[in-house]
Amino acid sequence: MSLMALAGGVAVFAGCQYLGRDVSPYRPPAYYQLPGIAPEIEGAEAGRELYLRDCSFCHGNRGEGTDNGPPLDEGTNGAALTDFMLRTGRMPIDHPRAPSRSSEPVYTAEEIAALVEYVVSAFRPPGPPVPAVEPARGDLSAGQQLYEQYCAACHAPTGIGGAMLTQRGRATRGGTTGVLIPGFEHSDAIEIAEAIRTGPGTMPVFGPDLVTQEEFDALVRYTLYLKEPEDPGGLPIGHIGPVAEGAVGWVLGLGLLLGFIRWIGTKAGKV
């Protein structure tokens, strides 16, 4: 067997091995089949075990970041953003180059709390804590005005999400390709509050200096309201906005009008 054939066989075998292995979540090969954390380990220590097992390969042992992932000790990183990324299933990802998408969380609530505790205690990130929010205290009308001012351009007036066109890595309003903006159909009050205060992804940060606590409660209340809004005007048609409603109105309206004209013409021909 020639050296070239032997090298080709090794490459094919290695490729099959790579494609066949489990890469969710992404870890160095030695860690793929690790069992869960021992039940006697709790709190920050349990978070440390999880972090070193699942997160450090991309974010570094000290949260300093690597070529595979950003640092966790700067910007808006902290308890709120860590909790948001874990509870929405955006982390861990299947592969360092994979996009971050909302999904079912990988960890239990206890494991998420342990990871948050460890990240905060070990790295001292400057980001905000998990925010306190009371939507019931918020004014729905004020929340609507705030939502239309700050959120509707990206998340759509009905909260179903949309897309933004990116130019040189920077998000810009408009367009139908590029960054996908999520909707709120699966979000709870804490997730919405954390996103407002930390600005994950391309979302801007709305801190207390921009959105007060009273406005904060109102904005979260209205955002939750968009999940099941009242529809006094008729069928919601998926809450996808006035374009669809106008299209349905034109189709039905013109259809009924044409049918009525034809009916009149038929009657007139029989006279």
Disulfide bonds with the S-S distance in Angstrom:
none
